[in-house]
Amino acid sequence: MNSVEHLFEPQKVILIGSSKIREKVGMTSPQLFESVVCNMKKCFKGKIIVVDLSKKTLSNFEEEKPELGVIMLPPEMSIQQAEKCATAGVKALVLITGGFKNHQRQRLRQMTEDHGIRILGPNTIMGVINTANGLNTTFEKDTMPTKGDIAVISQSGGVGAYLLDWTCSCNIGISKFAFMGDKIDVNDVDLLEYLSKDPRTRVICLYMEGIENGRKFIETARKVVRKKPVLAVKGGVTREAANRALSHTASIAGTDEVFDAGLKKAGVIRTEDLEELLNSAVALSKQPTLKGDDIAIVSNVGGPAILAADAVAKNGLRLATLSEATKRRIETRYPGIDASNPIDIIADARAERYTMVLRHVLEDPNVDGVMVINMLKSTFFEPEDALTIVKAAKEYPKKPIVDVPAGGEDFNLVYKVLEKSNIPLYNLPEKAAKALKALRLYAKIVEKWDKKSEPRAP
C-alpha cells in the first residue's frame, strides 16, 4: 500500500472531470469541475494535468506519472477513470462525488488491493487542502485558509465546509484539511498516523460519525496524543441522527456511551460542538498546557468577571486563592482596587495597569493560568492596550493566558490587534473557560502517560 502522504504532498496532480456532464441529482457538474481547476491553478505549487472528458483532452498521464488523481464524475465513470489511474501508477485518488452503490464501493476496494492505490472517499465533496503547498481540491473559488498548525479531519463534507468557512472568516491557521466521505479505504486511523508525523501540524480536530475498527482507532489515537492533542466532535449521538448518519456517509455510528468511553481511553478530548472544537484547538495551538486547576481572572468590568468565575467553576477549574503578598503589591500600587480573585481593576484601566496586575498575578505560585477580560464599551480601554497581554505571555511562557474582549464590535476591534499573536481570543467568558478546560485536560492526559512510562523503582 502506498502512504496517504501522496494525498497531501504530490508533485503532480491530474484533475479528471467534465465541462458538460451534469448529474440530475448529484455533485457532478461543470461548475464543480471548473471551480476545482481554478483553485488548483491559483494555489497549487506543483504541476497540474487537466483532463476534460467532454473535450477529449485525454492526456498520456502514464508519462507524466502524477502521484494524485482527483476525479469529479458520476459513479460508473469515476470507477472507469480510477482504474486507468491505478493501472498508470497513480499513488492516490480523491473521489469528490457520491452516490456509489455497495457493489461499486467493492470494486474500488478491490482496486486498492490489486494496485496499492489509496482512495479518499468517495463522497468527499471537497477532498483535501494542504496550505503548505497550495493543494486545494475544494470547489469554493478563492477559499483558502491561512497557514497554521491546526489540522481538520471531517467525515462529512458539509460539516467540513462549515469548519472551513469558520477558519477562513476568523483567520484560524490551518495545516491540513481532509474530507473523508464514505471511507472505503483511507480512514481516520490512516490520517491520524500521517498527521502525527506532520511537522506542520500541532493540533488535530476530528468530526466523526462512526468508526469501523474501534480497537485500531484507540490504539493509534493513544500514540498520537502523546505527541500532540486530538479533539473530536461526534455526530449521530441520538438514535435518529445515528440512523441518518448510516445513509449519509455509510457510517456505523455505534452507541454514544461506547464511543465516549473509547475516546477517553484513547486520550482524545471530546467537545460538545464545533465551536468548542475550534476554540479549544486555537488555545492548544497557541498556549502551554494548564498544569493545575487554579485560574486568576483579571478584568476591567465587574459583572463579566463574575460570569467568568461561574464559568471557571462549571468547567471543573477553580478560582485561584491569591497570596497575601500578591494582593498587597496590587492594592498598595492601586489603592482603589480590591485584589480578591476575580480582580476588578476598574473601568479606567489602560495598558499600564493591566501590565502591572498581570505581572503580579502570573508571578503568584498559587496561579496556574489567567483569563483576561478587557471590554471597550463603558471603559477607557483601547484596542492597542491589549498588546500588553502579549508581552505578559512572553514573560511567563509556562502559564496559559486567554483573553476575552467580550461582545461583538469590541471583540472585532481587539481581534484586529491580536489575531497574529499567540493569545487566544473569545467573545464570551464561557468560551474562554472551556478553552482553559481543554488546556487542563490535555495536561492531565500527558501527565498520566508520563507516569505510566516512568521506570519502576528497583
Secondary structure, 3 states (H helix, E strand, C coil): CCCCHHHHCCCEEEEEECCCCCCCCCCCCHHHHHHHHHHHHHHCCCEEEEEECCCCCCCCHHHHCCCEEEECCCHHHHHHHHHHHHHHCCCEEEECCCCCCHHHHHHHHHHHHHHCCEEECCCCCCCEEECCCCEECCCCCCCCCCEEEEEEEECCHHHHHHHHHHHHHCCCCEEEEEECCCCCCCCHHHHHHHHHCCCCCCEEEEEECCCCCHHHHHHHHHHHHCCCCEEEEECCCCHHHHHHHHHHHCCCCCCHHHHHHHHHHHCCEECCCHHHHHHHHHHHHHCCCCCCCEEEEEECCHHHHHHHHHHHHHCCCEECCCCHHHHHHHHHHCCCCCCCCCEECCCCCCHHHHHHHHHHHHHCCCCCEEEEECCCCCCCCCHHHHHHHHHHHHHCCCCCEEEECCCCHHHHHHHHHHCCCCCCECCCHHHHHHHHHHHHHHHHHHHHHHHHHCCCCC
